[in-house]
Amino acid sequence: MAKALTAYSFILAGIPVDVEYRYVKVIRLTVYPPEGKVRLTAPAGTPNNVIQEFATSKIKWIEKHRERFLNNQAGIKPGHLESLRNRSTVYVWGVPHELELIERGGNSKIVTGDGRVTMYIPPLCSTAKKREILDRWYRRVLKEKAAALISKWEAVIGVKVKKTYVRKMKTHWGSCNYQKQTLRLNSELARRNPEYLDYVVAHEILHIIERNHNRNFYRLLNQYMPAWKTIHEKMKSGAV
C-alpha cells in the first residue's frame, strides 16, 4: 500500500471524512465497519475543492453504506440458545427468571410470576418446539409493550405509524419503511432492558421524518432522547 503523505479531515453533511494523500492514480472512497468510518484517498496534489466535490457527489452512497454498518453493529447476542430445561434461566425485560416446564395435554402457554417463567408444554416436547413456543410468546409480549411506546412517541414526535411487525432479526434491532410508515422490531428486545425497546422505537419512528443517519437525524434524536448514546453503548456491549 502506498504510504500516506499528508492527512486531514472535513465534515460532510454531519459525517467526518478522513482524507489521505497517497501516490495513487485516482480518488478512492471507502466506508469501514463497524462504525461507518469514511476515508477518502486522493492522488498527491489533488486540490481540496476537487476532493470535497467528489465526496459530495457520493453522499448518497456514503449514507447508504454507513447506515448498513450502523444497523449491523447493534451488538445483538441472541438468547435463543438457552438450554430450556427445568430451572434454567431465561430473561424477560432484562430480568433473569427461572424456567419451569410443565407437561400437559391441550394448548401450550406461558405464565410469569414470582421470578419464574412457567411453560406449559405437550408431553415429550422437543427443544426446538419449546424454543418456538417461547419465541412466539416473546413476540406477543413485545408487540403489546411496543404499542404503548409507539403511541407515546407518535404524540411526542408528531408522526403516525401505520403498522408494526415483530420478528426475529439477526443483525437489526429494528427497521423503518419511511414510505409506508411501518416499523419492524426484533423480538429479541423482549429479553432486554425495556429502555432498549423505548430507544429503538424512537429511533425508527424518527426515520419517518429523516430516512438517513445524517446530521439532521442525530439532531432530532438528541432533541427527543438526549440519553440515547448511553443506551446505544449498552446495547452494543451486549448487556441484557
C-alpha positions in Angstrom: 0.0 0.0 0.0 1.2 3.5 -0.9 2.4 5.5 2.1 0.2 8.4 3.2 1.9 11.8 2.5 -0.4 14.1 4.4 -3.9 13.8 6.0 -6.7 15.9 7.2 -10.5 15.7 7.9 -13.6 17.6 7.0 -17.3 17.3 7.7 -19.8 16.4 5.0 -23.5 16.5 5.9 -22.6 15.9 9.5 -20.3 13.0 8.6 -16.5 13.1 9.3 -14.4 12.3 6.3 -10.7 11.4 6.7 -8.6 12.4 3.7 -5.2 11.0 2.9 -2.9 12.0 0.0 -1.0 9.0 -1.4 0.9 8.1 -4.6 -2.3 6.7 -6.3 -3.8 7.4 -9.7 -7.5 8.0 -8.8 -9.6 9.2 -5.8 -10.9 6.3 -3.7 -13.7 6.4 -1.2 -14.2 3.7 1.5 -16.7 3.2 4.3 -15.3 0.9 7.0 -17.2 -1.2 9.5 -18.2 -1.4 12.3 -19.0 2.3 12.8 -19.1 3.6 9.2 -15.8 5.5 9.3 -15.3 7.3 5.9 -11.9 7.6 4.3 -11.0 9.3 1.1 -7.7 8.6 -0.6 -6.6 11.1 -3.2 -3.6 11.4 -5.5 -0.9 13.7 -4.2 -1.6 17.3 -5.1 -5.4 17.0 -5.6 -6.9 20.4 -4.7 -9.2 20.5 -1.7 -12.2 21.7 -3.7 -11.9 18.7 -6.1 -11.9 16.3 -3.1 -14.9 17.9 -1.5 -16.8 18.0 -4.8 -16.1 14.3 -5.3 -17.2 13.4 -1.7 -20.4 15.5 -2.1 -21.2 13.7 -5.3 -21.0 10.4 -3.4 -23.0 11.4 -0.3 -26.0 9.1 -1.1 -23.5 6.1 -1.4 -21.8 7.1 1.8 -25.0 7.4 3.8 -26.3 4.0 2.4 -23.2 2.2 3.5 -22.9 3.9 6.8 -26.5 3.1 7.6 -25.9 -0.6 6.9 -22.8 -0.7 9.2 -24.5 1.3 11.9 -27.5 -1.0 11.9 -25.3 -4.1 11.8 -23.3 -3.0 14.9 -26.3 -3.4 17.2 -24.4 -5.9 19.3 -27.2 -8.4 19.2 -26.3 -11.6 21.0 -29.5 -13.6 20.8 -30.6 -15.6 23.7 -32.2 -18.4 21.6 -29.6 -20.9 22.7 -30.9 -21.4 26.3 -31.0 -25.0 27.3 -34.7 -24.7 28.1 -34.5 -27.3 30.8 -36.2 -27.1 34.2 -34.6 -24.4 36.4 -32.6 -23.0 33.6 -32.5 -19.2 33.2 -34.5 -17.1 30.7 -34.6 -13.3 30.5 -37.7 -11.2 30.4 -37.2 -7.4 30.0 -33.7 -7.7 31.3 -34.6 -9.7 34.4 -33.4 -13.3 34.9 -36.3 -15.8 35.5 -36.2 -19.5 36.4 -37.8 -21.7 33.8 -40.4 -24.2 35.0 -41.6 -26.8 32.5 -45.0 -28.5 33.0 -46.1 -31.2 30.6 -49.8 -31.5 30.0 -52.3 -32.0 27.2 -54.0 -29.1 25.4 -52.6 -25.9 24.1 -49.2 -24.6 25.2 -49.0 -21.4 27.1 -46.6 -19.3 29.3 -47.3 -17.7 32.6 -44.9 -15.4 34.5 -44.7 -14.5 38.2 -42.6 -14.7 41.3 -39.4 -14.6 39.3 -40.4 -17.7 37.3 -41.5 -18.3 33.7 -43.8 -21.3 33.7 -44.1 -23.0 30.3 -47.0 -25.5 29.8 -46.0 -27.8 27.0 -47.1 -31.1 25.4 -45.6 -34.3 26.6 -42.2 -35.2 25.0 -41.9 -31.7 23.7 -38.6 -31.2 21.7 -36.2 -28.4 22.5 -37.0 -26.9 19.0 -40.7 -26.9 19.9 -40.0 -25.3 23.3 -38.0 -22.5 21.6 -40.8 -22.0 19.1 -43.3 -21.6 22.0 -41.0 -19.2 23.9 -40.2 -17.1 20.8 -43.9 -16.8 19.9 -44.6 -15.6 23.5 -41.7 -13.1 23.2 -43.2 -11.7 20.0 -46.6 -11.3 21.6 -45.4 -9.5 24.8 -43.1 -7.3 22.8 -45.8 -6.2 20.4 -48.0 -5.4 23.4 -45.4 -3.3 25.1 -44.3 -1.6 21.8 -47.9 -0.5 21.1 -47.9 1.8 24.2 -44.4 3.2 23.4 -45.3 3.8 19.7 -48.4 5.8 20.9 -46.2 7.8 23.2 -43.6 8.7 20.5 -46.2 9.3 17.9 -47.6 12.1 20.1 -44.2 13.5 21.0 -42.7 13.5 17.5 -45.9 14.2 15.6 -45.9 11.3 13.2 -48.1 8.2 12.7 -47.0 4.6 12.5 -49.4 2.7 10.2 -48.3 -0.9 11.1 -45.8 -2.7 13.3 -44.2 -6.1 12.7 -42.3 -8.2 15.2 -40.0 -11.0 14.2 -36.6 -12.5 15.0 -33.8 -10.5 13.3 -30.1 -11.5 13.2 -28.4 -8.1 12.8 -31.0 -5.3 13.3 -32.8 -4.2 16.5 -35.4 -2.6 14.2 -36.1 -1.0 10.9 -38.5 1.5 9.3 -40.1 1.7 6.0 -40.5 5.5 5.9 -42.6 5.5 2.7 -45.2 3.0 4.1 -44.6 4.4 7.7 -44.2 0.9 9.1 -41.8 -0.5 11.8 -40.2 -3.9 12.2 -38.9 -4.7 15.7 -36.6 -7.6 16.8 -38.4 -10.0 19.2 -35.0 -10.3 21.0 -35.8 -6.9 22.6 -38.3 -8.7 24.9 -35.3 -10.3 26.6 -33.6 -7.0 27.2 -33.9 -3.9 29.4 -37.2 -2.1 28.5 -35.2 1.1 27.8 -33.7 -0.6 24.7 -37.2 -1.0 23.2 -38.0 2.6 24.0 -34.9 3.8 22.2 -35.4 1.5 19.2 -39.0 2.7 18.8 -38.0 6.4 19.0 -35.1 5.8 16.6 -37.1 4.0 14.0 -40.1 6.5 14.2 -37.6 9.3 13.5 -36.8 7.7 10.2 -40.3 8.5 9.0 -39.1 12.1 9.2 -35.4 11.6 8.2 -34.6 8.4 6.3 -30.8 8.6 6.7 -28.4 8.6 9.6 -27.3 12.1 8.8 -26.8 15.3 10.8 -30.5 16.2 10.8 -31.4 12.7 12.1 -29.0 12.9 15.0 -30.1 16.4 15.8 -33.7 15.1 16.1 -32.5 12.1 18.2 -30.6 14.3 20.6 -33.6 16.6 20.8 -36.2 13.9 21.7 -33.9 11.4 23.5 -30.8 13.1 25.0 -29.6 9.9 26.7 -29.7 7.8 23.6 -25.9 7.4 23.3 -25.7 5.8 26.8 -28.4 3.3 25.8 -26.8 2.6 22.4 -23.5 1.8 24.0 -25.1 -0.7 26.5 -26.8 -2.4 23.6 -23.6 -2.6 21.6 -21.8 -4.2 24.6 -24.4 -7.0 24.6 -25.6 -6.1 28.1 -29.0 -7.6 28.9 
